[in-house]
Amino acid sequence: MTSVEMSLARLKEALNRAVARRLVAVNVTQEVVIPRKVRKAERSAKAVVQPWNVGEVHAFVRAVEDDRLYGPLLPP
């Protein structure tokens, strides 16, 4: 699910609750549909996140050495 779809789903949920509590008369998001073209464009624009290499892991460990959460941040 894309961020646009997730945002719309949360908004629909919130407005459904508002309707149930009689805070608003109607949930206007019920008729909102994200165009297929927009969904497809968002999916294709998604960046691939590469895992850290060994050098980056060492840099991270050195950067958090003085942090109070140093122990829990280290791998098992």
BELVEN-V859879 format. One record per helix or strand of 3 or more residues. SS is the DSSP state (h for helix, s for strand). FROM is the first residue (numbers start at 1). TO is the last residue. If there is no record, write none. Layout:
# BELVEN-V859879
SS/FROM/TO  SS/FROM/TO
This chain:
# BELVEN-V859879
h/3/20  h/28/31  h/36/44  h/54/63  h/70/73
